[in-house]
Amino acid sequence: GRVFVTDRLAEPQQVERIHCFEAHTGKPIWSQSYDCNYEIHYTAGPRAAVTVDQGRAYNLGAMGHLHCYDAATGKLLWGRDLNSEYKIRMPVWGIAAAPLVFSDLVIVMIGGTDGACMVASDKKSGGERWKALDDQASYSAPQILQQAGQPVLVCWTAGGLAGLDPTSGRVYWQLPFIDRDTSMNIAMPVRHKDRLFLTAFYGGCDMIHLPSDQLEAS
């Protein structure tokens, strides 16, 4: 019964905001804001959708601020400046992929240095649980797929497609896919049976084979 919306103000200072509204009436319930100076193109506000799980709202801003709020009251439960922590190689258009909740983790694609393209945090405390991949970030949201009877975290980064163990970040498989003129991997890959379809802004498309009995891809 609630709608979560994000936006940005440039004056009198640059801030990103998250708002919660009553779904049927549009009545404001709560709002929160935090300082955020943009150093990216297209300064119209946060790109990633808010992810809500078990009474918590997870918001990932365009410059890499990750916040967890009480979804009912708007109380800030924890927050992290991932750009400062992981020295993000910032995409031209900013961080755009929505946070993904799996089990007791919240997983984000940020393109940090030193093997921190993907970062998983404890969803209750915000503490780091694992980091993985040396790739730069794309704009495509990560997702969980079932393969060989196991959950696989599928990440389409700026450099390619990877399947990870969502509990540890261990790489099961990895395939290159580099967009020709710029990193514009945006749409989430779409699965149909043992096929996974990818389509990029400049780089065309690929059809990936995901065996149902092995943790592999080709």
N, C-alpha and C positions, 0 to 999 in steps of 0.2 A: 503493500500500500504506500510505498514511498518512491520518489524519483530523485536521483542524485545527478547534479549538474556541476561542471567546473567552468571557471572563466578567469579572466585576468584584468587587472587595472594597471595602467601605466602612470597615473598621476593620483595623488601627489608623490607617490613612490610606487615602484613596481612590486606588485603582489600577485600571487595566484590564490584563487579561492575555490572552495567546495561548498555547495549548497544542498540542503535536503528539503524537499517539498512534499506536501501531502498529495498523493497521486490523483485523487478524485476532484479536489478543489483547487490545487495549485498553491494552497496556503503555505507560507514559509514555516519550517520547523526549526532549522538551525543553519548557521553559516560559520565557516572558519576561513582564515587567511594566513598567509605566511610570506615573508619577503622573498622575492625571486627576481633577480636581474637577468634579463634575457640577453644571450649572446648567440642567437640563432636567427635564421630567416623565418618569415611568416610569424609575426608576433601577436597572433590573435588568441593565444591562450593554450591551456593544456590540451593534449591530443588524446591521451589514453582514457578509456572508460573506467569509471569507478567499479571495483570488484567488491561485492558484499558477500560475506560468509559468516554464519553463526553469530550474527549481531555486531559484526565489525565491518567497517567500510575502509577499503584500502585504495589510496589515491597516489598515483605516480605522476609527478609533474614533468613538464617539458624539459627542465634542466636537471632532472634526476632526483628531485625531492620525493621520498617515499614516506607517507604518513598513514597511520592507522587510527581511526576514530571509532568511538562508540556510535553505532549507526542510529541508535534511538535518541541520544542526547547531544551528539557532536563533540563530546569530550575527547581530547587528544589522548590516546593511549600510549603511543610512541611515534617517533619520527627519526628519519635518517637523511643526511645529505649525501647521497651516493656519489655525486660528482666529486665532492671533496674526498670521500673515502677511497674511491677506486680510480680517480683520475680518468674520467670517461673521455674517450675519443668521440666527441659529440657529433652525432649526425647533423647534416645541414639543416634539417627540419626539426631537430630536437628528438627527445625520447617520446615514442608514440605507442609502444606495445603495452596493452593492458596487463596488470598483474594477474598471475594465475595462482589460485590456491589449490594445493594438493596435500591431503592429510593435514599435518601440523605445520606446513610450510607455505610461505608466499614467495613465488618465484617471479623474477623480473629479468628482462633483457635490457642491458644498459651499455654494453660495449666497453667495459672498464679494462684497464691495462692489467698486465700480470695475470692473465688467465681468468678474468672476471667479466667476460661477455654476459654470462648468465650467473645470477646471484640468487641464492635461496636464503631466506630469513625465517626464523621462528615466528610463526604468525601471531603469537601472543606477546612475546617479549621484544621482537625486532632484531634479536641477535643473529649474526651470520651463522649459517649451518654448513653451507658449501658454496664454492664458486667454480666455474668451468668455462672452457673454450677461450681461445685467444682472438676470436673474430671481433670485428666491429659490429655494432648493433644495426639491425634493419628496423623496419616499421611494422613487421608482421608479428602478431601476438603468438606466443608459444601455446601449445595445446597438449593434452594427454590423450594418447591413443593406446589401444590394446594390441599387443603383438606377441605371439608365442606364449600366450597366457599371462603376460606381464604388462603393467602400465609402462609406457614409454613417453618421455617428454620430448616432443618434436619441436625443434627450434630452427626456424629459417632465418639465419643471420645474414649479414652483408656478404659473407664469404661462401655460404653454402647451407646445406640441410644436415642436421645432426639429430640422432636419437640418443637420449641420455636416460640413465636411471634417475627418476625424479627424487629418490630418497637420498642419493649420494652425489649426483652430478657425474658419475662415471659414464664415459662415452661407450655406447653400444656400437654405433655405426656413424659414418660421416661421409657426405658427398659434396663435391664442389658445385657451386652455382653462383657465378659472379656476373651481375648485371653489367652490360657493356659500357655504358657511358657514365653511370653513376650508380650508387647503391640505392635502388628504388624497389626493393623487395617489400611489398606492402600487404597484399592480400594473404589471408591465412591459407595454407595448403588444404585441399579438399580430398577426403578419402572416399573411395568406393571399393569395397571388398579388399583385394590385395594390391590396389593401385592408389597412388597419392599424386594429385595433380598440382603443379605449381605454375603460376603465371606472374611475370614481372613487368614493370612499366616499360623498360627498354629491352630487357634481355630475353623476351619471348617466353616460351613455356617448356616444361619438362613433365614427363610422366614417370614416376618412380615405382618400382616393384618392391612391395613389402611382403616377404614370405610370411605365411601364417604360422609356420613351425620353427622359425629361426629368427634371432635378433640380428638381422642383416637388411641391407637395402641396396638396390642397384638400378 
